[in-house]
């Protein structure tokens, strides 16, 4: 399905293969570009505020490069007992995260921003997914990490893969949000910008 000729181009401000796969579900043509954004949380910043600020920053970072486009930014922050859990990056940090999460509930704040670089209008939304982890063993942690290697996933939780076996329950509005891009909210934003989805 092609967009109308008058529609602005669509650009995903992310190199995440997970977000690319999610956006492709909508059947719209889009480009992918890497935004240059420092993802360090600010002191005292809430998880929702961090994810929202970074989603907006990623989308707006590409405005000069794409002056007549709809730019999509997204970010996810996991929160456990008031502490933000980012992407572990290493096996050791992933083990530490998963041990801390064992048998606990973690809230994943996933923000999406749609920035119209021509009009300057930015739409935003934060989706919260509650994930309760199983009381898994250290051996299961090691087996999971060896097989999945989720070092680029917030909280070491790769729910679209083997991470499902580590989860006891999941509560959310949008199943795509936990993977990294709230598609239901994004569809509303695209409609507001005149994009025909069907």
C-alpha positions as CSV (number, residue, x, y, z in Angstrom):
1,X,0.0,0.0,0.0
2,X,1.5,3.3,-1.1
3,X,0.9,6.6,0.6
4,X,-0.7,9.4,-1.3
5,X,1.7,11.4,-3.3
6,X,1.1,14.6,-1.3
7,X,2.0,12.8,2.0
8,X,5.4,13.7,3.5
9,X,8.0,11.0,3.7
10,X,8.3,8.8,6.8
11,X,11.6,8.4,8.6
12,X,12.3,6.1,11.6
13,X,14.9,7.9,13.7
14,X,16.4,4.6,15.0
15,X,18.8,1.9,13.9
16,X,17.0,-0.7,16.1
17,X,16.0,-3.8,14.1
18,X,13.1,-4.3,16.5
19,X,11.6,-0.9,15.8
20,X,12.2,-1.3,12.1
21,X,10.3,-4.6,12.1
22,X,7.4,-3.1,14.0
23,X,7.0,-0.1,11.8
24,X,7.1,-2.3,8.7
25,X,3.9,-3.9,10.0
26,X,2.0,-0.8,8.9
27,X,2.9,-1.4,5.3
28,X,4.0,2.2,4.7
29,X,7.3,3.0,2.9
30,X,9.9,4.6,5.2
31,X,13.5,5.4,5.5
32,X,15.8,4.7,8.5
33,X,18.3,7.1,9.9
34,X,20.5,7.2,13.0
35,X,19.9,10.2,15.3
36,X,22.9,11.5,17.3
37,X,21.4,11.7,20.8
38,X,23.0,11.2,24.2
39,X,20.7,8.8,26.0
40,X,22.0,9.5,29.5
41,X,19.1,10.1,32.0
42,X,19.1,13.5,33.7
43,X,19.5,13.7,37.5
44,X,16.2,13.2,39.2
45,X,14.4,12.5,35.9
46,X,11.5,10.1,36.0
47,X,11.4,7.0,33.7
48,X,8.5,8.5,31.7
49,X,10.2,11.8,31.4
50,X,13.5,10.2,30.2
51,X,11.8,8.1,27.6
52,X,9.7,11.0,26.3
53,X,12.6,13.4,26.2
54,X,14.7,11.0,24.3
55,X,12.0,10.0,21.9
56,X,11.4,13.7,21.0
57,X,15.1,14.4,20.8
58,X,15.6,11.5,18.4
59,X,12.8,12.6,16.1
60,X,13.8,16.3,16.1
61,X,17.5,15.5,15.6
62,X,16.8,14.6,12.0
63,X,14.6,17.6,11.2
64,X,17.4,19.6,9.3
65,X,18.3,16.5,7.3
66,X,14.7,15.8,6.4
67,X,13.0,19.2,6.2
68,X,9.6,17.9,4.8
69,X,9.2,14.6,6.6
70,X,7.4,12.9,9.4
71,X,10.1,11.7,11.8
72,X,9.5,8.9,14.3
73,X,11.5,8.7,17.5
74,X,11.1,6.2,20.3
75,X,12.8,5.3,23.5
76,X,12.3,2.8,26.3
77,X,13.2,2.9,30.0
78,X,12.7,0.1,32.5
79,X,11.9,1.0,36.1
80,X,12.5,-1.2,39.1
81,X,11.9,0.2,42.6
82,X,12.4,3.7,41.3
83,X,15.7,2.9,39.6
84,X,16.0,3.1,35.8
85,X,17.4,0.0,34.1
86,X,19.0,0.8,30.7
87,X,20.5,-1.5,28.1
88,X,23.0,-3.7,29.9
89,X,25.6,-3.7,27.2
90,X,27.5,-6.6,28.7
91,X,26.9,-10.1,30.0
92,X,27.8,-9.2,33.6
93,X,25.4,-6.2,33.7
94,X,22.6,-8.3,32.2
95,X,23.1,-11.0,35.0
96,X,22.9,-8.2,37.6
97,X,19.7,-6.8,36.1
98,X,18.0,-10.1,35.8
99,X,18.9,-11.1,39.3
100,X,17.4,-7.9,40.6
101,X,14.3,-8.4,38.5
102,X,13.7,-12.0,39.6
103,X,10.1,-12.4,40.9
104,X,9.5,-8.7,40.7
105,X,7.4,-6.3,38.6
106,X,9.1,-3.9,36.3
107,X,7.4,-1.0,34.5
108,X,8.7,-0.4,31.0
109,X,8.0,3.2,29.8
110,X,8.0,3.3,26.0
111,X,7.7,6.7,24.4
112,X,7.0,7.6,20.8
113,X,7.2,11.0,19.1
114,X,6.1,11.9,15.7
115,X,7.7,15.2,14.5
116,X,6.5,17.0,11.4
117,X,9.7,18.8,10.3
118,X,7.8,21.1,7.9
119,X,5.2,22.4,10.4
120,X,7.3,21.9,13.6
121,X,4.4,20.0,15.3
122,X,5.4,17.1,17.5
123,X,2.9,14.4,18.8
124,X,4.0,12.4,21.8
125,X,2.8,9.4,23.9
126,X,4.2,7.2,26.7
127,X,3.0,3.7,27.0
128,X,3.6,1.8,30.3
129,X,3.9,-2.0,30.3
130,X,3.9,-3.9,33.6
131,X,6.1,-7.0,33.4
132,X,6.2,-9.5,36.3
133,X,9.2,-11.8,36.1
134,X,9.3,-15.4,37.1
135,X,11.3,-16.6,40.1
136,X,13.9,-18.1,37.7
137,X,17.3,-19.6,38.8
138,X,20.8,-18.3,38.2
139,X,21.3,-21.3,35.8
140,X,18.2,-20.1,33.8
141,X,19.6,-16.6,33.6
142,X,22.9,-17.9,32.2
143,X,21.1,-20.2,29.7
144,X,18.8,-17.3,28.6
145,X,21.7,-14.9,28.1
146,X,23.8,-17.4,26.2
147,X,21.0,-18.1,23.8
148,X,19.4,-14.7,23.4
149,X,22.2,-12.2,24.2
150,X,19.7,-9.3,24.9
151,X,22.4,-6.8,25.7
152,X,20.8,-4.1,23.6
153,X,17.4,-4.4,25.3
154,X,16.3,-2.3,28.3
155,X,16.3,-4.4,31.4
156,X,17.8,-7.4,29.4
157,X,14.2,-8.3,28.6
158,X,13.8,-9.4,25.0
159,X,10.1,-10.3,25.1
160,X,9.9,-10.8,21.3
161,X,12.2,-13.8,21.7
162,X,13.2,-16.2,24.4
163,X,12.7,-13.6,27.1
164,X,9.0,-14.8,27.2
165,X,10.1,-17.8,29.2
166,X,11.4,-15.5,31.9
167,X,8.1,-13.7,32.3
168,X,5.2,-14.6,34.6
169,X,2.7,-11.9,33.5
170,X,2.5,-8.9,31.2
171,X,0.0,-6.0,31.4
172,X,-0.3,-3.3,28.7
173,X,-2.4,-1.4,26.2
174,X,-0.3,-2.1,23.1
175,X,1.6,-5.4,22.7
176,X,4.1,-3.6,20.3
177,X,5.1,-1.1,23.1
178,X,7.1,-3.6,25.1
179,X,9.2,-4.5,22.0
180,X,10.0,-0.8,21.5
181,X,7.5,1.1,19.4
182,X,3.8,1.8,20.6
183,X,2.1,1.2,17.2
184,X,-1.5,2.0,18.4
185,X,-0.5,5.5,19.5
186,X,1.7,6.0,16.4
187,X,-1.2,5.2,14.2
188,X,-3.3,7.9,15.9
189,X,-0.5,10.4,15.3
190,X,-0.1,9.4,11.7
191,X,-3.8,9.8,11.1
192,X,-3.7,13.2,12.7
193,X,-1.0,14.2,10.2
194,X,-3.2,13.0,7.3
195,X,-1.5,9.7,6.6
196,X,-3.9,7.1,5.1
197,X,-3.2,3.8,6.9
198,X,-5.7,1.7,4.9
